[in-house]
């Protein structure tokens, strides 16, 4: 259940896209049409659990300081300073699809490397406080007259474009602590609508250790139940796990 928090001010994307930001501006699915005229923020339920697939070098509730190449991260503020972010998903399968199987889809080689699994852990968490997030789920996009391909299910080559939208939403919604949308990876994996969340570390100000792990704690993906789940998803997607 979510509770409306506010109706945001208009968010616009300048007509025309710099080639420095977009690799193919002429065919950009985001382009000048992906504007969010009245994007709303909602407060997520206080008791909704999420799953984290994370690098074991860091803590399960430690924000990424600004590395990687994903749909809505890394981000920077208006001064160019990195904005820490953290991803979570509504199911364990979606969390793995967003991280381990992120590049496994119909337009790419369906390969997962066992060496990458060694450093990854999976756990279920409860958020310390219910965050206020910009709603980009399917129903919200439909009300805004947008389709999924403009923001949450476009190809990876246009991540710079969707990150630009995320930066503008961050700027236009000073109360927003993150974004929520329906996972493209979970949809491709046959899991339907599953919420995916990214939180802004500059606003979701909670201390490390304040997130509660629930269930059996963190599990490895190289052995045991974690590895069985990896193999099940790989089989379902027609992917191959390459031995280390």
C-alpha positions as CSV (number, residue, x, y, z in Angstrom):
1,X,0.0,0.0,0.0
2,X,1.2,3.5,-0.8
3,X,0.1,6.9,0.4
4,X,0.3,9.9,-2.0
5,X,2.9,12.4,-0.6
6,X,2.7,15.2,-3.1
7,X,2.2,16.2,-6.7
8,X,5.5,17.3,-8.1
9,X,6.3,20.4,-10.2
10,X,6.7,19.9,-14.0
11,X,9.8,18.1,-15.0
12,X,11.0,18.6,-18.6
13,X,13.8,17.3,-20.7
14,X,15.2,19.8,-23.2
15,X,14.2,19.2,-26.8
16,X,17.2,17.6,-28.5
17,X,19.8,15.4,-26.8
18,X,23.5,16.0,-26.7
19,X,25.5,13.3,-28.4
20,X,27.7,13.3,-25.3
21,X,24.7,12.1,-23.3
22,X,22.9,9.9,-25.8
23,X,24.7,7.4,-28.1
24,X,21.8,7.6,-30.7
25,X,19.8,10.8,-30.2
26,X,17.9,10.3,-33.4
27,X,16.3,7.1,-32.2
28,X,16.4,7.8,-28.5
29,X,13.3,6.3,-26.7
30,X,13.8,8.9,-24.0
31,X,14.6,12.0,-26.0
32,X,12.5,15.1,-25.6
33,X,9.3,13.1,-25.1
34,X,10.2,11.5,-21.8
35,X,9.0,14.4,-19.6
36,X,7.1,13.8,-16.3
37,X,4.6,16.6,-16.1
38,X,3.0,15.7,-12.8
39,X,5.1,12.9,-11.3
40,X,3.9,12.0,-7.9
41,X,5.8,10.9,-4.8
42,X,4.4,8.2,-2.6
43,X,5.4,6.8,0.8
44,X,6.1,3.1,0.7
45,X,4.7,0.8,3.2
46,X,6.7,0.6,6.4
47,X,6.6,-3.3,6.6
48,X,7.3,-4.1,2.9
49,X,10.4,-6.4,2.7
50,X,12.9,-6.0,-0.1
51,X,15.8,-8.1,-1.3
52,X,19.4,-7.0,-1.8
53,X,22.0,-8.7,-4.1
54,X,25.2,-7.0,-3.2
55,X,29.0,-7.3,-3.3
56,X,30.2,-9.0,-0.2
57,X,33.2,-6.6,0.0
58,X,30.7,-4.1,1.3
59,X,27.8,-4.2,3.8
60,X,24.3,-5.2,2.8
61,X,23.1,-1.8,3.7
62,X,26.0,0.2,2.4
63,X,25.3,2.8,-0.4
64,X,27.2,2.7,-3.6
65,X,29.3,5.8,-3.6
66,X,29.0,6.4,-7.4
67,X,30.2,3.4,-9.4
68,X,28.7,1.3,-12.1
69,X,26.4,1.8,-15.1
70,X,22.7,1.2,-14.4
71,X,19.4,2.7,-15.4
72,X,19.2,5.2,-12.5
73,X,22.7,5.3,-11.1
74,X,25.3,6.5,-10.7
75,X,24.0,10.1,-10.3
76,X,25.6,13.4,-9.5
77,X,24.2,16.6,-7.9
78,X,24.3,20.0,-9.6
79,X,27.8,20.5,-8.5
80,X,29.0,17.2,-10.0
81,X,29.5,15.4,-6.7
82,X,28.4,11.7,-6.8
83,X,25.1,10.9,-5.1
84,X,25.3,7.6,-3.2
85,X,22.5,5.1,-4.2
86,X,21.3,1.7,-3.2
87,X,19.1,-0.8,-5.1
88,X,16.6,-3.3,-3.8
89,X,13.9,-5.4,-5.3
90,X,10.6,-6.9,-4.1
91,X,11.6,-10.6,-4.6
92,X,14.8,-12.6,-4.4
93,X,14.4,-13.6,-8.1
94,X,14.0,-10.0,-9.1
95,X,17.1,-9.0,-7.1
96,X,19.2,-11.6,-8.9
97,X,17.7,-10.7,-12.3
98,X,18.7,-7.1,-11.7
99,X,22.3,-7.9,-10.8
100,X,23.5,-11.4,-11.8
101,X,21.3,-11.7,-14.9
102,X,21.2,-8.0,-15.8
103,X,22.8,-8.4,-19.2
104,X,21.1,-11.7,-20.0
105,X,18.3,-10.9,-22.5
106,X,17.1,-11.6,-26.0
107,X,19.6,-9.2,-27.6
108,X,22.8,-10.4,-25.9
109,X,24.8,-13.5,-25.2
110,X,23.1,-15.4,-22.4
111,X,26.2,-15.9,-20.3
112,X,26.8,-15.6,-16.5
113,X,30.3,-16.0,-15.2
114,X,30.8,-18.1,-12.1
115,X,33.7,-15.9,-11.0
116,X,31.3,-13.0,-10.6
117,X,29.1,-15.1,-8.2
118,X,32.0,-15.5,-5.7
119,X,31.7,-11.9,-4.4
120,X,27.9,-11.7,-4.4
121,X,25.5,-12.3,-1.5
122,X,21.7,-12.2,-1.2
123,X,19.6,-11.2,1.7
124,X,16.1,-9.9,2.6
125,X,15.8,-6.7,4.5
126,X,13.4,-4.3,6.1
127,X,14.0,-0.7,5.4
128,X,14.6,1.4,8.6
129,X,12.0,4.0,7.7
130,X,9.3,4.0,4.9
131,X,10.8,6.1,2.1
132,X,9.1,8.8,0.0
133,X,9.8,7.9,-3.6
134,X,8.9,9.2,-7.1
135,X,6.4,6.7,-8.5
136,X,7.4,5.4,-11.9
137,X,5.5,2.1,-11.7
138,X,3.3,1.1,-14.7
139,X,0.0,2.6,-13.5
140,X,1.7,5.9,-12.6
141,X,3.4,6.1,-16.0
142,X,0.1,5.4,-17.8
143,X,-1.5,8.2,-15.9
144,X,1.3,10.5,-17.1
145,X,0.8,9.4,-20.7
146,X,4.2,7.7,-20.8
147,X,5.1,4.1,-21.8
148,X,7.6,1.9,-20.1
149,X,10.2,2.1,-22.9
150,X,10.7,5.8,-22.2
151,X,12.0,5.4,-18.7
152,X,12.1,1.9,-17.1
153,X,12.4,-0.7,-19.9
154,X,14.6,0.9,-22.6
155,X,17.9,-0.6,-23.8
156,X,21.0,-0.3,-21.7
157,X,22.7,2.0,-24.3
158,X,20.3,4.7,-23.2
159,X,21.0,4.5,-19.5
160,X,22.7,8.0,-19.7
161,X,19.4,9.3,-20.8
162,X,17.3,7.7,-18.0
163,X,20.0,8.8,-15.5
164,X,19.4,12.4,-16.8
165,X,15.7,12.0,-16.0
166,X,16.6,10.6,-12.5
167,X,18.8,13.7,-11.8
168,X,16.0,16.0,-12.8
169,X,13.5,14.1,-10.6
170,X,16.0,14.3,-7.7
171,X,16.2,18.1,-8.3
172,X,12.5,18.7,-8.8
173,X,11.3,16.6,-5.8
174,X,13.4,17.8,-2.8
175,X,11.4,15.5,-0.5
176,X,12.0,12.4,-2.6
177,X,14.3,9.8,-1.1
178,X,14.4,7.6,-4.2
179,X,12.5,6.1,-7.2
180,X,10.3,3.0,-7.5
181,X,9.4,1.2,-10.8
182,X,8.4,-2.2,-12.1
183,X,11.5,-4.3,-12.9
184,X,12.1,-4.9,-16.6
185,X,14.4,-7.9,-15.7
186,X,11.7,-9.5,-13.7
187,X,9.2,-9.0,-16.5
188,X,11.6,-10.6,-19.0
189,X,12.2,-13.5,-16.6
190,X,8.4,-14.2,-16.4
191,X,7.9,-12.9,-12.9
192,X,5.4,-10.1,-13.8
193,X,5.2,-6.8,-11.9
194,X,7.9,-6.6,-9.2
195,X,8.8,-3.4,-7.6
196,X,12.4,-2.2,-7.8
197,X,13.7,0.6,-5.7
198,X,16.7,2.9,-5.8
199,X,17.3,5.2,-2.8
200,X,19.3,8.4,-2.7
201,X,22.0,8.3,0.0
202,X,22.0,12.1,0.4
203,X,18.3,12.0,1.6
204,X,17.6,8.6,2.9
205,X,19.8,9.4,5.9
206,X,20.1,6.2,7.9
207,X,23.1,4.8,9.6
208,X,24.9,1.7,8.5
209,X,23.6,-1.2,10.6
210,X,20.1,0.3,10.9
211,X,18.6,-2.0,8.2
212,X,17.3,-5.3,9.6
213,X,18.1,-8.5,7.8
214,X,15.3,-11.0,8.1
215,X,14.9,-14.7,7.3
216,X,18.1,-16.7,7.3
217,X,20.5,-13.7,6.8
218,X,22.9,-13.4,3.8
219,X,23.4,-16.4,1.6
220,X,26.2,-17.0,-0.9
221,X,25.5,-17.6,-4.6
222,X,28.3,-20.1,-5.3
223,X,27.0,-22.8,-3.0
224,X,23.8,-24.1,-1.4
225,X,20.4,-22.7,-1.9
226,X,21.7,-19.6,-3.5
227,X,23.5,-21.5,-6.2
228,X,20.4,-23.7,-6.8
229,X,18.4,-20.6,-7.4
230,X,21.0,-19.2,-9.8
231,X,20.9,-22.5,-11.8
232,X,17.1,-22.5,-11.8
233,X,16.9,-18.9,-13.2
234,X,19.7,-19.7,-15.7
235,X,17.7,-22.7,-17.0
236,X,14.5,-20.7,-17.3
237,X,16.3,-17.9,-19.2
238,X,18.3,-20.3,-21.4
239,X,21.5,-18.9,-19.9
240,X,24.9,-20.7,-19.4
241,X,26.9,-20.3,-16.2
242,X,30.6,-20.3,-17.3
243,X,32.8,-22.1,-14.8
244,X,35.5,-20.0,-13.1
